Amino acid sequence: MRKVRTFSNDAALVNERRNHIIKIAAELIVKKGYNNISTRELATALGMSTGGLYHYIGSKSDILYLIINFTAELTGQTLDRFADELKDAQPLDQLKESLKVYFETVDYYRDFHNFVNHIMLSLTLRDRRIVYQAESRIIQFFESLLNSGIESGDFRNVDAKIVAHNIVAAANAWANRGWYLKKYYNLDKYTDEQVRLVLGQIAAPDKAAPLGLSGR
């Protein structure tokens, strides 16, 4: 992480203000584009003066960094929750429930995923690496689940890396291509269909019957 300048010594207040900046700025940038928005316009949308905005950041580019870093931290928190809640489950249940929680998380924070998709070409190489590392961590998480299932015999001997990559791509598609997908699916239906597709690829023949998510 790089240090973002602030003139406040109140860490809790800085965190609260920056979370507000992150949420509103991401929504505005997705709608209008980063280069089309002035700091004055951002400040107005935030209900702050320009000076008030610069009390918590050092530059307009800091806003990009804060949003990117916030999205990366969400990834880590989501994975930590996966690992803790599912550590004692069987590989098949781990995979199904992980898919469910991951897709729900992407849906909830879709503005941030849309932001990342729209802004990638404007990022510095250093900030792009934050995005790449966050997505790589998700891919590695699902790859590890798949490899555990392959070793236990629950899954066929497939290319776990490409299947894990496809899972992340499908989740990103829900955020970035909702304009099309939401004409035909709600989140539950889309998740169920993605689970069926994934398990159809990898489930061992004697494990392939229960494709739906538990409780649905």
TIVEX-602601 format. One line per field, with one value per atom (N, C-alpha, C): residue number from 1; residue in one letter; atom name; x, y, z negated. Coordinates in steps of 0.001 Angstrom, whole numbers, plus 500000, padded with zeros to 6 digits. Example, Ala and Ser with C-alpha at 12.3 -4.5 7.8 and 13.67 -1.06 7.14 Angstrom:
2
num <- 1,1,1,2,2,2
residu <- a,a,a,s,s,s
atome <- N,CA,C,N,CA,C
px <- 513190,512300,513200,512850,513670,512900
py <- 494310,495500,496700,497750,498940,500030
pz <- 492200,492200,492200,492920,492860,492130
***
This chain:
216
num <- 1,1,1,2,2,2,3,3,3,4,4,4,5,5,5,6,6,6,7,7,7,8,8,8,9,9,9,10,10,10,11,11,11,12,12,12,13,13,13,14,14,14,15,15,15,16,16,16,17,17,17,18,18,18,19,19,19,20,20,20,21,21,21,22,22,22,23,23,23,24,24,24,25,25,25,26,26,26,27,27,27,28,28,28,29,29,29,30,30,30,31,31,31,32,32,32,33,33,33,34,34,34,35,35,35,36,36,36,37,37,37,38,38,38,39,39,39,40,40,40,41,41,41,42,42,42,43,43,43,44,44,44,45,45,45,46,46,46,47,47,47,48,48,48,49,49,49,50,50,50,51,51,51,52,52,52,53,53,53,54,54,54,55,55,55,56,56,56,57,57,57,58,58,58,59,59,59,60,60,60,61,61,61,62,62,62,63,63,63,64,64,64,65,65,65,66,66,66,67,67,67,68,68,68,69,69,69,70,70,70,71,71,71,72,72,72,73,73,73,74,74,74,75,75,75,76,76,76,77,77,77,78,78,78,79,79,79,80,80,80,81,81,81,82,82,82,83,83,83,84,84,84,85,85,85,86,86,86,87,87,87,88,88,88,89,89,89,90,90,90,91,91,91,92,92,92,93,93,93,94,94,94,95,95,95,96,96,96,97,97,97,98,98,98,99,99,99,100,100,100,101,101,101,102,102,102,103,103,103,104,104,104,105,105,105,106,106,106,107,107,107,108,108,108,109,109,109,110,110,110,111,111,111,112,112,112,113,113,113,114,114,114,115,115,115,116,116,116,117,117,117,118,118,118,119,119,119,120,120,120,121,121,121,122,122,122,123,123,123,124,124,124,125,125,125,126,126,126,127,127,127,128,128,128,129,129,129,130,130,130,131,131,131,132,132,132,133,133,133,134,134,134,135,135,135,136,136,136,137,137,137,138,138,138,139,139,139,140,140,140,141,141,141,142,142,142,143,143,143,144,144,144,145,145,145,146,146,146,147,147,147,148,148,148,149,149,149,150,150,150,151,151,151,152,152,152,153,153,153,154,154,154,155,155,155,156,156,156,157,157,157,158,158,158,159,159,159,160,160,160,161,161,161,162,162,162,163,163,163,164,164,164,165,165,165,166,166,166,167,167,167,168,168,168,169,169,169,170,170,170,171,171,171,172,172,172,173,173,173,174,174,174,175,175,175,176,176,176,177,177,177,178,178,178,179,179,179,180,180,180,181,181,181,182,182,182,183,183,183,184,184,184,185,185,185,186,186,186,187,187,187,188,188,188,189,189,189,190,190,190,191,191,191,192,192,192,193,193,193,194,194,194,195,195,195,196,196,196,197,197,197,198,198,198,199,199,199,200,200,200,201,201,201,202,202,202,203,203,203,204,204,204,205,205,205,206,206,206,207,207,207,208,208,208,209,209,209,210,210,210,211,211,211,212,212,212,213,213,213,214,214,214,215,215,215,216,216,216
residu <- m,m,m,r,r,r,k,k,k,v,v,v,r,r,r,t,t,t,f,f,f,s,s,s,n,n,n,d,d,d,a,a,a,a,a,a,l,l,l,v,v,v,n,n,n,e,e,e,r,r,r,r,r,r,n,n,n,h,h,h,i,i,i,i,i,i,k,k,k,i,i,i,a,a,a,a,a,a,e,e,e,l,l,l,i,i,i,v,v,v,k,k,k,k,k,k,g,g,g,y,y,y,n,n,n,n,n,n,i,i,i,s,s,s,t,t,t,r,r,r,e,e,e,l,l,l,a,a,a,t,t,t,a,a,a,l,l,l,g,g,g,m,m,m,s,s,s,t,t,t,g,g,g,g,g,g,l,l,l,y,y,y,h,h,h,y,y,y,i,i,i,g,g,g,s,s,s,k,k,k,s,s,s,d,d,d,i,i,i,l,l,l,y,y,y,l,l,l,i,i,i,i,i,i,n,n,n,f,f,f,t,t,t,a,a,a,e,e,e,l,l,l,t,t,t,g,g,g,q,q,q,t,t,t,l,l,l,d,d,d,r,r,r,f,f,f,a,a,a,d,d,d,e,e,e,l,l,l,k,k,k,d,d,d,a,a,a,q,q,q,p,p,p,l,l,l,d,d,d,q,q,q,l,l,l,k,k,k,e,e,e,s,s,s,l,l,l,k,k,k,v,v,v,y,y,y,f,f,f,e,e,e,t,t,t,v,v,v,d,d,d,y,y,y,y,y,y,r,r,r,d,d,d,f,f,f,h,h,h,n,n,n,f,f,f,v,v,v,n,n,n,h,h,h,i,i,i,m,m,m,l,l,l,s,s,s,l,l,l,t,t,t,l,l,l,r,r,r,d,d,d,r,r,r,r,r,r,i,i,i,v,v,v,y,y,y,q,q,q,a,a,a,e,e,e,s,s,s,r,r,r,i,i,i,i,i,i,q,q,q,f,f,f,f,f,f,e,e,e,s,s,s,l,l,l,l,l,l,n,n,n,s,s,s,g,g,g,i,i,i,e,e,e,s,s,s,g,g,g,d,d,d,f,f,f,r,r,r,n,n,n,v,v,v,d,d,d,a,a,a,k,k,k,i,i,i,v,v,v,a,a,a,h,h,h,n,n,n,i,i,i,v,v,v,a,a,a,a,a,a,a,a,a,n,n,n,a,a,a,w,w,w,a,a,a,n,n,n,r,r,r,g,g,g,w,w,w,y,y,y,l,l,l,k,k,k,k,k,k,y,y,y,y,y,y,n,n,n,l,l,l,d,d,d,k,k,k,y,y,y,t,t,t,d,d,d,e,e,e,q,q,q,v,v,v,r,r,r,l,l,l,v,v,v,l,l,l,g,g,g,q,q,q,i,i,i,a,a,a,a,a,a,p,p,p,d,d,d,k,k,k,a,a,a,a,a,a,p,p,p,l,l,l,g,g,g,l,l,l,s,s,s,g,g,g,r,r,r
atome <- N,CA,C,N,CA,C,N,CA,C,N,CA,C,N,CA,C,N,CA,C,N,CA,C,N,CA,C,N,CA,C,N,CA,C,N,CA,C,N,CA,C,N,CA,C,N,CA,C,N,CA,C,N,CA,C,N,CA,C,N,CA,C,N,CA,C,N,CA,C,N,CA,C,N,CA,C,N,CA,C,N,CA,C,N,CA,C,N,CA,C,N,CA,C,N,CA,C,N,CA,C,N,CA,C,N,CA,C,N,CA,C,N,CA,C,N,CA,C,N,CA,C,N,CA,C,N,CA,C,N,CA,C,N,CA,C,N,CA,C,N,CA,C,N,CA,C,N,CA,C,N,CA,C,N,CA,C,N,CA,C,N,CA,C,N,CA,C,N,CA,C,N,CA,C,N,CA,C,N,CA,C,N,CA,C,N,CA,C,N,CA,C,N,CA,C,N,CA,C,N,CA,C,N,CA,C,N,CA,C,N,CA,C,N,CA,C,N,CA,C,N,CA,C,N,CA,C,N,CA,C,N,CA,C,N,CA,C,N,CA,C,N,CA,C,N,CA,C,N,CA,C,N,CA,C,N,CA,C,N,CA,C,N,CA,C,N,CA,C,N,CA,C,N,CA,C,N,CA,C,N,CA,C,N,CA,C,N,CA,C,N,CA,C,N,CA,C,N,CA,C,N,CA,C,N,CA,C,N,CA,C,N,CA,C,N,CA,C,N,CA,C,N,CA,C,N,CA,C,N,CA,C,N,CA,C,N,CA,C,N,CA,C,N,CA,C,N,CA,C,N,CA,C,N,CA,C,N,CA,C,N,CA,C,N,CA,C,N,CA,C,N,CA,C,N,CA,C,N,CA,C,N,CA,C,N,CA,C,N,CA,C,N,CA,C,N,CA,C,N,CA,C,N,CA,C,N,CA,C,N,CA,C,N,CA,C,N,CA,C,N,CA,C,N,CA,C,N,CA,C,N,CA,C,N,CA,C,N,CA,C,N,CA,C,N,CA,C,N,CA,C,N,CA,C,N,CA,C,N,CA,C,N,CA,C,N,CA,C,N,CA,C,N,CA,C,N,CA,C,N,CA,C,N,CA,C,N,CA,C,N,CA,C,N,CA,C,N,CA,C,N,CA,C,N,CA,C,N,CA,C,N,CA,C,N,CA,C,N,CA,C,N,CA,C,N,CA,C,N,CA,C,N,CA,C,N,CA,C,N,CA,C,N,CA,C,N,CA,C,N,CA,C,N,CA,C,N,CA,C,N,CA,C,N,CA,C,N,CA,C,N,CA,C,N,CA,C,N,CA,C,N,CA,C,N,CA,C,N,CA,C,N,CA,C,N,CA,C,N,CA,C,N,CA,C,N,CA,C,N,CA,C,N,CA,C,N,CA,C,N,CA,C,N,CA,C,N,CA,C,N,CA,C,N,CA,C,N,CA,C,N,CA,C,N,CA,C,N,CA,C,N,CA,C,N,CA,C,N,CA,C,N,CA,C,N,CA,C,N,CA,C,N,CA,C,N,CA,C,N,CA,C,N,CA,C,N,CA,C,N,CA,C,N,CA,C,N,CA,C,N,CA,C,N,CA,C,N,CA,C,N,CA,C,N,CA,C,N,CA,C,N,CA,C,N,CA,C,N,CA,C,N,CA,C,N,CA,C,N,CA,C,N,CA,C,N,CA,C,N,CA,C,N,CA,C
px <- 500830,500000,500864,500429,501108,500359,501063,500460,499668,498422,497571,497514,497847,497949,496606,496660,495492,495978,495133,495474,494794,494134,493451,494260,494290,494946,493951,492677,491619,491455,492083,492095,490688,489828,488465,487685,487842,487154,487667,488983,489558,489006,488934,488403,486938,486145,484728,484560,485310,485202,485674,486733,487259,486316,485660,484676,483525,483125,482083,482583,483816,484417,484474,484904,485040,483709,482655,481350,480786,480740,480130,480980,482294,483177,483108,483051,482973,481699,480574,479306,479367,479938,479996,480950,482089,483078,482555,481830,481247,480275,479504,478496,479117,480142,480623,482049,482824,484211,485130,486267,487203,487684,488045,488622,487591,486299,485239,484721,485333,484853,485950,485607,486550,486469,487497,487461,486331,486010,484888,483570,483380,482164,482111,483264,483327,482967,483529,483260,481779,481163,479732,478897,479214,478491,478654,479781,480063,479465,478912,478396,479508,480653,481818,482301,483089,483799,485038,485615,486846,487945,488027,489008,488753,487464,487127,487540,487362,487779,489284,490040,491500,492025,491129,491526,491811,491209,491315,492081,492401,493205,494223,495263,496281,496093,495384,495207,494004,493545,492435,492797,494059,494470,494422,494512,494391,493033,491996,490656,490651,491303,491410,492090,493199,493952,493109,492385,491577,490485,489854,488808,489397,490511,491172,491590,492178,492647,491474,490382,489183,488638,488582,488095,488992,490297,491240,491055,490819,490603,489317,488285,487050,487320,488157,488525,489130,490077,490720,489751,488871,487890,486933,486511,485603,486268,487518,488235,488449,488772,488963,487676,486536,485253,484975,485261,485108,485886,487163,488060,487613,487139,486746,485429,484438,483107,483037,483896,483764,484882,485722,486917,486607,485448,485122,484164,483759,482795,483499,482715,483235,483534,484459,484842,483663,482688,481543,480733,480494,479753,480559,481870,482731,482628,482695,482672,481320,480225,478895,478642,478956,478687,479634,480876,481813,481344,480854,480298,479145,478256,477091,477519,478416,478837,479632,480467,481268,480391,479420,478525,477688,477248,476495,477356,478629,479534,479775,480001,480199,478951,477778,476530,476388,476691,476530,477472,478686,479686,479880,478806,478936,479392,479061,479530,481051,481679,483134,483742,483099,483573,483412,482305,482113,483161,483449,484459,485802,486220,487512,487532,486441,486367,486491,485860,485865,487202,487888,489021,490382,490439,491714,492738,492326,493276,493831,493178,493636,494550,494704,495485,496977,497759,499191,499469,500660,501022,500950,501352,501321,499893,498955,497569,496929,497332,496827,497245,498442,498931,498080,497526,496628,495409,494856,493699,494077,495207,495633,495846,496476,496747,495462,494479,493202,492479,492417,491742,492520,493846,494662,494419,494215,493965,492639,491620,490339,490503,491193,491421,492155,493184,493946,493096,492161,491268,490418,489766,488937,489782,490957,491853,492220,492469,492801,491626,490389,489203,489052,489252,489112,490177,491398,492466,492222,491654,491309,490266,489272,488246,488783,489746,490387,491149,491890,492670,491780,490598,489696,488850,488860,488052,486649,486329,485009,484885,486006,486014,486885,486548,487374,488712,489667,491001,490986,490493,490365,491482,491574,492519,491907,492314,491706,491909,493033,493322,492339,492062,491161,489723,489318,487962,487812,488841,488807,488749,489514,489481,488093,487451,486112,485079,485254,484355,484446,485656,485853,485314,485534,485029,483502,482863,481399,480858,481538,481115,481289,482415,482641,481605,481199,480193,478873,478538,477299,477339,478515,478650,478737,479547,479862,478889,478166,477233,475794,475537,474190,473135,473534,472595,471944,472646,472099,471553,472358,471996,470737,470518,469376,468046,468105,466867,466318,467198,466817,466997,467810,468124,468068,467640,467958,469224,469749,471020,470953,469859,469749,469762,469000,468942,470286,470922,472227,473251,473254,474183,473933,472650,472321,472808,472602,473026,474538,475241,476702,477206,476537,476901,476709,475597,475341,476406,476790,477815,479146,479534,480818,480816,479765,479727,479579,478924,478852,480221,481116,482479,483323,483157,484180,483713,482402,481959,482227,482745,482941,481573,481486,480184,479266,479790,478933,478623,479163,478918,478096,477685,477169,475709,474927,473481,473052,473543,473015,473657,473166,473814,473367,472157,471635,472309,472123,472628,471763,472375,471611,470628,469438,468425,467645,467836,467106,466232
py <- 498800,500000,501249,502274,503557,504451,505405,506298,507388,507588,508643,509765,510965,512088,512445,512815,513362,514390,515372,516381,516092,514937,514568,513510,513629,512617,511605,511766,510870,509735,508588,507473,506967,506903,506411,507358,508657,509638,509579,509449,509342,508120,506992,505771,505943,506578,506812,507714,508811,509744,509101,508341,507714,506646,505905,504923,505619,506785,507571,508047,508543,508995,507850,506690,505515,505147,505059,504618,505602,506873,507874,508086,508151,508386,507236,506008,504863,504922,505231,505330,506432,507579,508720,508452,507848,507579,506562,505546,504555,505230,506183,506850,507812,508568,509669,509505,508608,508457,509311,508771,509447,510778,510781,511986,513085,512750,513732,514376,514035,514534,515356,516560,517413,517121,517521,517338,518159,519302,520109,519334,518647,517862,516692,516046,514950,515454,516580,517135,517453,518032,518364,517101,516035,514760,514159,514449,513912,514777,515943,516861,517539,517745,518346,519517,520390,521401,520752,521410,520873,520798,521828,521804,520670,520420,519307,517968,517808,516570,516382,517465,517372,517275,517373,517125,515639,514786,513337,512621,513322,512763,513810,513331,514252,514694,513885,514201,513435,513827,513121,511659,511405,510024,509143,509762,508988,508305,508942,508350,507031,507014,505757,504693,505078,504118,503582,504469,504038,503056,503318,502411,501062,501079,499842,499044,499713,499016,498487,499258,498818,497536,497493,496311,495109,495340,494252,493727,494633,494211,493403,493784,493000,491564,491407,490068,489261,489866,489161,488794,489725,489452,488329,488346,487311,485943,485875,484603,484101,484995,484593,483997,484594,484077,482696,482554,481245,480187,480480,479488,479088,480054,479770,479006,479420,478829,477435,477151,475917,474913,475166,474344,472876,472579,471198,470526,471258,470702,469823,468967,468147,469024,468597,469430,469907,469030,469410,470524,470391,471423,472707,472576,473758,474551,473845,474525,475195,474469,475037,476258,476173,477290,478457,478156,479222,479988,479267,479919,480833,480335,481116,482411,482304,483478,484442,483894,484750,485542,484879,485583,486627,486314,487287,488507,488273,489370,490259,489643,490411,491233,490642,491368,492564,492377,493448,494620,494287,495318,495520,495357,495423,496790,497863,499186,499248,498585,498600,497728,496598,495749,496465,497153,497942,499042,499652,500702,500166,499042,498458,498146,497589,497253,498505,499600,500825,501568,501462,502341,501700,500416,499704,500414,500916,501529,502845,503439,504701,504507,503268,503014,502963,503306,503093,501594,501198,499779,499263,500089,499675,499395,500271,500063,498902,498681,497507,496228,496243,495038,494705,495739,495485,494707,495121,494436,493011,492864,491541,490598,491109,490271,489838,490764,490436,489338,489468,488447,487137,487221,485999,485246,485997,485345,484585,485164,484467,483210,483339,482175,481083,481461,480472,479805,480566,479989,478871,479169,478151,477017,477334,476288,475313,475854,474996,474090,474654,473837,472719,473054,472065,470980,471367,470376,469445,469994,469139,468107,468529,467605,466570,466950,465998,464945,465400,464471,463502,463988,463126,462212,462457,461658,462195,463340,463949,464599,465055,465721,464961,465116,464535,465257,464643,465220,466261,467456,468539,469550,470520,471615,472598,472493,473287,474784,475158,476576,477219,476544,477150,477159,476122,476101,477226,477418,478496,479862,480015,481268,481520,480479,480626,481013,480530,480905,482413,482927,484360,485179,484700,485403,485458,484359,484317,485284,485395,486345,487781,488060,489404,489749,488745,488982,489423,488885,489294,490779,491261,492675,493544,493115,493977,493852,492739,492529,492347,492957,492881,493475,494456,495076,494039,492938,491853,490716,490252,489053,489233,490450,490659,490709,490688,490539,489119,488161,486752,486029,486594,485903,486874,486353,487052,486400,486921,486420,484937,484502,483094,482172,482524,481670,481645,482801,482859,482019,482142,481363,479873,479474,478054,477510,478278,477815,477725,478660,478592,477400,477103,475918,474656,474570,473394,473248,474356,474305,473828,474388,474025,472559,472149,470766,469775,470201,469348,469086,470054,469897,469003,469127,468557,467419,467274,466263,464857,464008,462597,461962,460918,460347,460012,459470,459083,460242,461441,462627,463668,463370,464400,464737,463942,464168,465451,465736,466893,468197,468758,469931,471248,471312,472591,473028,474306,474814,474338,474094,473652,474719,474297,475223,475917,475522,476152,475148
pz <- 500000,500000,500000,500715,500638,499651,499110,498121,498841,498434,498977,497950,498358,497439,496817,495559,494860,493863,493566,492572,491225,491134,489893,489150,487834,486993,486431,486779,486296,487305,487015,487974,488267,487255,487462,488375,488169,489006,490444,490609,491951,492670,491961,492560,492954,492086,492370,493592,493634,494760,496060,495984,497209,497737,496853,497313,498046,497536,498203,499573,499617,500876,501876,501425,502294,502930,502119,502623,503647,503290,504168,505419,505252,506393,507393,506909,507820,508656,508027,508760,509813,509439,510356,511522,511220,512266,513263,512781,513692,514650,514144,514981,515994,515558,516389,516908,516300,516697,515837,515468,514564,515128,516403,517003,517242,517145,517384,516103,514979,513689,513024,512588,511865,510375,509652,508196,507579,508175,507678,507796,508939,509139,508171,507966,506998,505605,505234,503903,503735,504767,504706,504519,505274,505157,503769,503135,501803,500693,501075,500067,499293,499954,499311,500148,499557,500326,500941,501935,502530,501477,500632,499549,498571,498295,497407,497985,499300,499960,499838,500081,500017,498583,497607,496220,495997,496840,496647,497764,498837,499924,500362,501079,501547,502977,503773,505191,505726,506895,507535,507797,508173,508458,507216,506019,504784,504688,505261,505216,505973,507137,507892,507050,506435,505632,504477,503793,502657,503089,504236,504715,505095,505812,506217,504995,504009,502817,502002,501928,501221,501844,503184,503885,503612,503589,503298,501874,500924,499541,499402,500158,500150,500565,501565,502032,500899,500196,499092,497993,497627,496578,496984,498241,498731,498673,499107,499093,497670,496769,495382,494814,495165,494696,495297,496583,497231,496465,496265,495670,494273,493502,492123,492056,492844,492756,493377,494340,495114,494867,493871,493702,493410,492806,492447,493435,494477,495446,496474,497146,498231,499448,500326,501476,502326,502561,503389,502734,501428,500705,500592,500386,500331,501628,502743,504030,504278,504034,504274,503404,502117,501222,501493,501883,502234,503461,504447,505630,505243,504404,503976,503289,502301,501539,502422,503296,504177,505139,505747,506670,505939,504719,503939,503609,503293,502969,504175,505340,506566,506881,506681,506945,506011,504753,503764,504056,504499,504782,506289,507037,508497,508989,508260,508679,508701,507727,507668,508766,509052,510147,511483,511656,512875,512978,511847,511824,512309,511751,512137,513628,514128,515549,516431,516026,516825,516763,515640,515396,515664,515974,516069,516941,518100,519022,518497,517497,516928,515725,515269,514064,514356,513359,513443,513359,513781,513722,512294,511331,509929,509471,509865,509452,510207,511450,512165,511451,510903,510218,509003,508340,507216,507696,508847,509423,509807,510494,510940,509760,508702,507534,506841,506771,506130,506902,508238,509042,509020,509031,508973,507680,506590,505308,505329,505941,506067,506913,508034,508908,508146,507402,506633,505568,504979,503973,504587,505720,506361,506933,507421,507926,506812,505611,504472,504100,504088,503808,504825,506088,507159,507039,506758,506620,505434,504352,503201,503593,504389,504847,505817,506638,507562,506768,505757,504935,504161,503726,502951,503827,505144,506056,506268,505636,505829,507205,507755,509052,510043,511297,512351,512428,513085,513221,514337,514003,514980,514763,515659,515498,514505,513240,512175,512387,512946,513139,514113,515231,516225,515726,514979,514423,513397,512551,511562,512250,513317,514071,514642,515161,515736,514675,513452,512356,512099,512014,511775,512943,514162,515345,515339,514927,514882,513832,512694,511663,512148,512791,513330,514400,515172,516209,515596,514416,513762,513402,512985,512650,513896,514856,516001,517171,517219,518330,517834,516678,516134,517041,517868,518806,519711,519967,520794,519929,518989,518223,517394,516868,515987,516727,518044,518819,518688,518383,518410,517079,516182,514926,513758,512585,511351,510790,509679,509161,508814,508161,507769,508983,510000,511188,511903,512019,512684,511927,510583,509773,509929,509862,510029,511372,512424,513750,513846,513231,513241,512435,511303,510522,511353,512067,512906,513984,514580,515619,515055,513896,513296,512865,512154,511676,512829,513890,515074,515672,515512,516009,515122,513819,512930,512022,511788,510824,511329,510463,510802,511044,511901,512286,511127,510039,508909,507987,508299,507476,508234,509448,510340,510154,509400,509343,508640,507402,506682,507142,508254,508827,508214,507645,507165,505875,505526,504268,503123,501973,500816,500392,500009,499532,500630,501906,503004,503705
***
